Amino acid sequence: MTVFSTSALLDRTDESPATFATRWLPPSTAVIGAHGEIDAVNAGDFAEYALQHTDQAERVAVDLTDVEFFGTAGFSALTAIAERCSATDTEWVLVPSKAVSRLLRICDPDSALQTCYSVAAALSTLNGKTPLLQLVTKSR
């Protein structure tokens, strides 16, 4: 049986709305998600929220698929998460949205941050399984 629990933090500003939530999956896996926009106004809140939850997990998937805007301050938050996970030997994977992927192409051209195309693929990766390939239609 899978047990889910969620905790959420609403952003404190109206200028850049974002919500953050965490789902816990056994054994000790956190899926930390964000919805909305992450910029200089709330990237610190996102980093603080994510770091608080990474400290309690052995494996972390950061789900940013619902992030519509992602500024460079958000990349700094991801760097802080990567450093903390490295220091604590916590495995983690990022699931980016199009906006996050666009910024990663500029700020992380060597793909130092491990990414997956979906949360399911990220969870498979974290559990040591090879994720299934995603079928993509050929554009004409």
Contacts in CASP RR format, 6 or more apart in sequence:
PFRMAT RR
TARGET T0000
AUTHOR 0000-0000-0000
METHOD contacts of the structure
MODEL  1
MTVFSTSALLDRTDESPATFATRWLPPSTAVIGAHGEIDAVNAGDFAEYA
LQHTDQAERVAVDLTDVEFFGTAGFSALTAIAERCSATDTEWVLVPSKAV
SRLLRICDPDSALQTCYSVAAALSTLNGKTPLLQLVTKSR
2 25 0 8 1.000
2 26 0 8 1.000
3 24 0 8 1.000
3 25 0 8 1.000
3 26 0 8 1.000
4 23 0 8 1.000
4 24 0 8 1.000
4 25 0 8 1.000
5 22 0 8 1.000
5 23 0 8 1.000
5 24 0 8 1.000
6 21 0 8 1.000
6 22 0 8 1.000
6 23 0 8 1.000
7 21 0 8 1.000
7 22 0 8 1.000
8 19 0 8 1.000
8 20 0 8 1.000
8 21 0 8 1.000
8 22 0 8 1.000
9 19 0 8 1.000
9 20 0 8 1.000
9 21 0 8 1.000
9 45 0 8 1.000
9 49 0 8 1.000
10 19 0 8 1.000
11 17 0 8 1.000
11 18 0 8 1.000
11 19 0 8 1.000
11 20 0 8 1.000
11 41 0 8 1.000
11 42 0 8 1.000
11 45 0 8 1.000
12 42 0 8 1.000
12 45 0 8 1.000
13 41 0 8 1.000
13 42 0 8 1.000
15 41 0 8 1.000
16 37 0 8 1.000
16 38 0 8 1.000
16 39 0 8 1.000
16 41 0 8 1.000
16 42 0 8 1.000
16 69 0 8 1.000
17 36 0 8 1.000
17 37 0 8 1.000
18 34 0 8 1.000
18 35 0 8 1.000
18 36 0 8 1.000
18 37 0 8 1.000
18 38 0 8 1.000
18 42 0 8 1.000
18 45 0 8 1.000
18 46 0 8 1.000
18 67 0 8 1.000
19 34 0 8 1.000
19 35 0 8 1.000
19 36 0 8 1.000
20 32 0 8 1.000
20 33 0 8 1.000
20 34 0 8 1.000
20 35 0 8 1.000
20 45 0 8 1.000
20 46 0 8 1.000
20 49 0 8 1.000
20 50 0 8 1.000
21 32 0 8 1.000
21 33 0 8 1.000
21 35 0 8 1.000
22 30 0 8 1.000
22 31 0 8 1.000
22 32 0 8 1.000
22 33 0 8 1.000
22 53 0 8 1.000
23 30 0 8 1.000
23 31 0 8 1.000
24 30 0 8 1.000
24 31 0 8 1.000
24 57 0 8 1.000
25 31 0 8 1.000
25 123 0 8 1.000
27 58 0 8 1.000
28 56 0 8 1.000
28 57 0 8 1.000
28 58 0 8 1.000
28 59 0 8 1.000
29 57 0 8 1.000
29 58 0 8 1.000
29 59 0 8 1.000
29 60 0 8 1.000
29 61 0 8 1.000
29 123 0 8 1.000
29 126 0 8 1.000
30 53 0 8 1.000
30 54 0 8 1.000
30 56 0 8 1.000
30 57 0 8 1.000
30 59 0 8 1.000
30 60 0 8 1.000
30 61 0 8 1.000
31 60 0 8 1.000
31 61 0 8 1.000
31 63 0 8 1.000
31 119 0 8 1.000
31 123 0 8 1.000
32 49 0 8 1.000
32 50 0 8 1.000
32 53 0 8 1.000
32 54 0 8 1.000
32 60 0 8 1.000
32 61 0 8 1.000
32 62 0 8 1.000
32 63 0 8 1.000
33 62 0 8 1.000
33 63 0 8 1.000
33 64 0 8 1.000
33 66 0 8 1.000
34 46 0 8 1.000
34 63 0 8 1.000
34 64 0 8 1.000
34 66 0 8 1.000
34 67 0 8 1.000
35 66 0 8 1.000
35 67 0 8 1.000
36 66 0 8 1.000
36 67 0 8 1.000
36 68 0 8 1.000
36 69 0 8 1.000
37 67 0 8 1.000
37 68 0 8 1.000
37 69 0 8 1.000
37 70 0 8 1.000
38 46 0 8 1.000
38 64 0 8 1.000
38 67 0 8 1.000
38 69 0 8 1.000
38 70 0 8 1.000
38 71 0 8 1.000
38 73 0 8 1.000
38 74 0 8 1.000
38 77 0 8 1.000
39 69 0 8 1.000
39 70 0 8 1.000
39 71 0 8 1.000
39 73 0 8 1.000
39 74 0 8 1.000
40 71 0 8 1.000
40 73 0 8 1.000
43 71 0 8 1.000
43 73 0 8 1.000
43 74 0 8 1.000
43 76 0 8 1.000
43 77 0 8 1.000
44 73 0 8 1.000
44 77 0 8 1.000
46 74 0 8 1.000
46 77 0 8 1.000
47 74 0 8 1.000
47 76 0 8 1.000
47 77 0 8 1.000
47 80 0 8 1.000
47 81 0 8 1.000
50 62 0 8 1.000
50 77 0 8 1.000
50 81 0 8 1.000
51 80 0 8 1.000
51 81 0 8 1.000
51 84 0 8 1.000
53 60 0 8 1.000
54 60 0 8 1.000
54 81 0 8 1.000
54 84 0 8 1.000
54 85 0 8 1.000
54 88 0 8 1.000
54 90 0 8 1.000
54 92 0 8 1.000
55 84 0 8 1.000
55 88 0 8 1.000
57 90 0 8 1.000
58 90 0 8 1.000
58 91 0 8 1.000
59 90 0 8 1.000
59 91 0 8 1.000
59 92 0 8 1.000
59 126 0 8 1.000
59 127 0 8 1.000
60 81 0 8 1.000
60 85 0 8 1.000
60 90 0 8 1.000
60 91 0 8 1.000
60 92 0 8 1.000
60 93 0 8 1.000
60 126 0 8 1.000
61 92 0 8 1.000
61 93 0 8 1.000
61 94 0 8 1.000
61 95 0 8 1.000
61 116 0 8 1.000
61 119 0 8 1.000
61 122 0 8 1.000
61 123 0 8 1.000
61 126 0 8 1.000
62 78 0 8 1.000
62 81 0 8 1.000
62 92 0 8 1.000
62 93 0 8 1.000
62 94 0 8 1.000
62 95 0 8 1.000
63 95 0 8 1.000
63 119 0 8 1.000
63 122 0 8 1.000
64 70 0 8 1.000
64 94 0 8 1.000
64 95 0 8 1.000
64 96 0 8 1.000
64 97 0 8 1.000
64 100 0 8 1.000
65 95 0 8 1.000
65 96 0 8 1.000
65 97 0 8 1.000
65 118 0 8 1.000
65 119 0 8 1.000
66 97 0 8 1.000
67 96 0 8 1.000
67 97 0 8 1.000
67 99 0 8 1.000
67 100 0 8 1.000
68 97 0 8 1.000
68 99 0 8 1.000
69 99 0 8 1.000
70 97 0 8 1.000
70 99 0 8 1.000
70 100 0 8 1.000
70 102 0 8 1.000
70 103 0 8 1.000
71 103 0 8 1.000
72 103 0 8 1.000
72 107 0 8 1.000
74 103 0 8 1.000
75 103 0 8 1.000
75 104 0 8 1.000
75 107 0 8 1.000
75 108 0 8 1.000
78 94 0 8 1.000
78 113 0 8 1.000
81 92 0 8 1.000
82 92 0 8 1.000
82 112 0 8 1.000
82 113 0 8 1.000
84 90 0 8 1.000
85 91 0 8 1.000
85 92 0 8 1.000
91 126 0 8 1.000
92 114 0 8 1.000
92 126 0 8 1.000
93 114 0 8 1.000
93 115 0 8 1.000
93 116 0 8 1.000
93 122 0 8 1.000
93 125 0 8 1.000
93 126 0 8 1.000
94 100 0 8 1.000
94 113 0 8 1.000
94 114 0 8 1.000
94 115 0 8 1.000
94 116 0 8 1.000
94 122 0 8 1.000
95 115 0 8 1.000
95 116 0 8 1.000
95 117 0 8 1.000
95 118 0 8 1.000
95 119 0 8 1.000
95 121 0 8 1.000
95 122 0 8 1.000
96 104 0 8 1.000
96 115 0 8 1.000
101 115 0 8 1.000
104 111 0 8 1.000
104 113 0 8 1.000
104 115 0 8 1.000
114 125 0 8 1.000
116 122 0 8 1.000
116 125 0 8 1.000
116 131 0 8 1.000
117 131 0 8 1.000
117 134 0 8 1.000
118 131 0 8 1.000
118 134 0 8 1.000
120 131 0 8 1.000
121 131 0 8 1.000
121 132 0 8 1.000
121 134 0 8 1.000
122 131 0 8 1.000
124 130 0 8 1.000
124 131 0 8 1.000
124 132 0 8 1.000
125 131 0 8 1.000
END
